[in-house]
Amino acid sequence: MEIQLLREFTCLAEHLNFSTAAKQLFIAQPVLSRHIADLEHALGVQLFARNKQTVRLTPIGAIVLTEAKAILAHYEEGIQKIRLAVAGFAGQLKIGFLGAPTKNFFSALISRFRNTYPNVDLQLNQLNLGALATTLKHGDIDIAFTLSFDLLNIPGLCWKTLYPDSLAIVLRHDHPAANNNDIKLSTLSKEKFLLLAQEESPSLYNQITTLCAADGFFPDIIKLTTFPENALLMVESGIGVAILPRHINVYASQELRFLDIAGDDFKFDVVVAWNEVHSNPAVPLFLQELDKLSIDNDLH
């Protein structure tokens, strides 16, 4: 049954006059009469009792009118949702993020986007570095707030720098070198090291071991960890020292110190990344809201 037939039936039921209803529908009266007859034939019932003077709904016609109005309302609501989704004003947007580097701005961004586009269903997933790269590569998320490590190894990605970051040595406050501004890695050659697992970010792991090799040693790695927050806990517990991105200091207690690595010019970025080819119209809308946000991360 065509939606247009229900619209014509509803219009006639409201006016109970073929001529008036035909004018409102912008069709000829004989066409309307034929369409109503087609609808009655399709349903197998008489919808209107009519003669030369009057048109009135039959009892079954009144029931059909109630259902037709409900169907039309549901149809219009569905069409509106589809149009909003096509425009990016509705639908779903899946966002993956690292907790530490986004801590100072993420909640404000999400609140701003939800206020502007309340019909977009945001799916927020806090993931680790390796999982973010994998889910973004496979299209399981639309947008990722992550680090620039390894992104060049994933084809078809676009990203935008949010702010620059660097590596830092993390020591307990009572470590002999804890009060320095920076430290040569060679002075820590006898220490036990806590590093992010190689599978999380091969580029980060390789860069750290390369920096140590340049200072004449390979780190004695006591623990590879998936989550940097775990490394902070272990440093605080006296298990070893860590080399981590400086933004992790948002989770550090007063028992820990973050020191620059002397001579290290290796830099990376905190970025927002997305697939160059995507079908979600909410992606550019979200990036527009991000552009309006002032991100000022003081990592020191």
N, C-alpha and C positions, 0 to 999 in steps of 0.2 A: 504494500500500500504506500503510495507516494505521499510525502509530507505536504505537497501542494494541495492534494485532494482534501486532507484534513483541515488545512487552512481555509479552503473554500467552504467546506461543510460548516466549520465554526463560524465563519462570517455570515453565512446564510442563517444559521441557527440564532445568531444574535439579532439580525435584522428582520428575519421572517418575511423577506421581500426579495424576490429574485432580481428585480430591476435595480434596487438599491445596492444589494450585495455585489452584483456584477459590476456596477460603476466603481465601487470601492476597490474591487479586485482588478480593475482595468481589463476586463474580459467581456465578451459579448454574452448577452443573457442566454442564447441557445447553447453556448459552450458550457456555461455554468450548469444549465439544466442537464446536459449530457453527462458532465462530470459527476453530478450528484447521483444520477441514475447508475453510472458505472460503480460508484462507491456502494450504493445499495445492493447492486448485483454481487460485488465482491464480498460483502458481508452477509448477504443472503437475508437481509431484513429491510423493512420499510422505515426510513428515517423521518420522513415528513408526510403528514397528511395534507394534501393540497387540492384545491379546486381553483376556479377562475377568480374567486374573491379573496381567499385566505390561504396562508401557509402556516402550519404549526408542527411542532415536534411531536412525534409519537413517543409513547413511554420508553421504548427501546432507544429511540433517537436521543432522549434526554440522558440516558446512560452512556451512549456513545459520545455525546458532547462532553460529559465529565472526563471520560478517558482521553478524548482527543485533546482537550486542553492540557491535561497532564503530560501527554506525549509531546505536544508542541513545546511546552515549557522546558521539559527535559532536553529536547532536541536543541533548543536555543541556548540553553545553558552549556551543553556539550560543545556546540559550535563556538561559543564565546571562549571556552577554555582552550579549544584548539587554536583559535586566533591569538590568544594571549601566549600560548606556548610557542607558536611560530615566531612571534615577535620577541620572545625571550622573557615575557612578563609572567609566565607560569611554567609549570613543569618541575623538573628536578635538576639540581646542580650538585655534583659530588666533589667535595674538596678534601684533599689530604694535606696534612700539615705536620711540621715539627713543632713541638711545644715551646722549647726554649727560645729560638730565634724570632718567634712571632708573639711572644708573651706580652710585649709592650703595646701592640697595636691590633692584634687579631680580633679581640672582642669588640672594639670600636668599629672595625670594618664590617664584621658580621651584623652588628646592630644597625649600622647605616644601610647595608644592603637590604636587610629584612624590612626596614621602614619604607624603603623606596620600592621594593618589589615583594610585597607580602604574599603573593601567590606562588612564588618560587619556593619549592621545598628544598631546603639546604640539607645535605647529608655531610656531616663533618666527621672526619676520621683522623685521629692522631696516630701517626705511624712512625716507624723508625726510618733511617735514611735509605736503607736497602729496599724496604717495602714500598716506599714512595716512588723510587725509580721504577720498580717492577710494575706497580699498579698503573702508573702514568703511561708507561710504554705499552701496556696491554689495553689501555683505554678503560680501565676499571674505575678511574677517577677522571674528572674533567680538568681540574686545576690542582697544582701541588705547590706548597710553600716549602722549599727545600734549600739545599746548598748547591753551588755550581759544580761541585765535584762530579765527574763522570758524565755530565750532561752531553758533552760532545760525543760521547760513545753511543748515544741513543739517537738514531736518525729521526727526523721529522718533528723535533721539538722546537718550540719557541720559548724564550724566557726573558724576563726583565729584572734587572738588578734593583733590589730594595735598599741594601746598604752593604758596604764592604766589611769583611771580617778577617781575622788572622788566627794563627795557632798560638797557644799559650801553654806554658808549663804550669801544672797545678801541684802545689806543695801544701803540706800541713803548716800551720802558722809557726810551729816550733822547729821546723826544718832549718838547718844552719844557713841556708841560702834564701829563706823566706822573705827577708827584708830587702832584697835586691830589687831593682827595677827590671833588670833583665838577667839572663843567665846563659852561659855557654853550655850546650848539651854535653860536652865532654866532661864537665864537672859532675855529671850525673851518671857516668858510664857504669858505676858499680851499683846503681839503684835497680830495683825491680820496677818494671813499667806496666802500666795499665793502658791498653789501647782499644779503640773501636775495632771490631772484627773486620778482617780483610774483605769478607763478602758484603759487608755493609757499604763500603766504599773503597774499591781497589786503589783509586787515585790518592785518597787521603792516607791510607795505610802505606802505600809505596812512597809518598812524599815524606812521611815521618821517618821511615827507615832510611830513606836517602839522606835526609838531614843528619841523622845519627852517623851514617857511614861517612859523610863529609867531615864529621868531627872525630873520626877514627875508631868508631865502635859500632856494633850491632846491639840494639837494645835487648836486655834480658826481659823478655815479655812473660810476665807471670799470669796475666789474664787478658783475654780478648772479650770484650763486652759488646752487646747489641745496643744497650741504652747508655748514653753518657752519664746520666744521673747515677747509675750504678758505680761508674768509675769514681765519681765524686765521693760517694759513700765509702768506697774502699780506700781512697786516699786519706779521708778523714779518720778512718780506722787504723791508719798506719801500715797498710799492706804494701803500699808502693807509691810511686809518683805517676802522673798522667800527662799526656799531651792531648789537648782537646781544643776545639774551636772556642774562641774567647766568649762567644755569646752564652755559653753554658754557665757563665758566672751568675746568671739570674737565679739559678737554683743553688748556688753555693752558700754555705754557712760562714759565719765569721771565723771558723776554724781553718779556712782555706785561703790560700794566696794564689793569684794568677800572675805569672811573670812572662814578659816578652822573651822570645828566644833570640839571643844575641846573634846578629848577622843574618837572620832569616828574612828574606824578602819575598817569601811565598805568601801570596794573598789569594783570597777567594771571595765569593759573594753569597749573601743570602738573597734568594731569587724567588719569583713566582714563575712557574712554568706550566705550559699547556701544549697540547698537540697542535701542530700547524694545521692539520686537516681535522676538523671536528664538525659535528652536526648539531651541537647544542647552542642555540642562540643566546642562552643566558651567560655564556662564557665572556663575550665582549662587554656585556652589561656589567658583570662583576669586575672586570678589569678597569672599566671606566670609573666605577666607585672607588677602586683602589687608587687610581690616579689622583682622585680628589683628596686623598688622605695624606696628611703630613707625617712621615715616618722619621723619627729622630731617635736613633738608638745610640746611646752613649755606652760603648762597650767597656770603657775604663771606669 
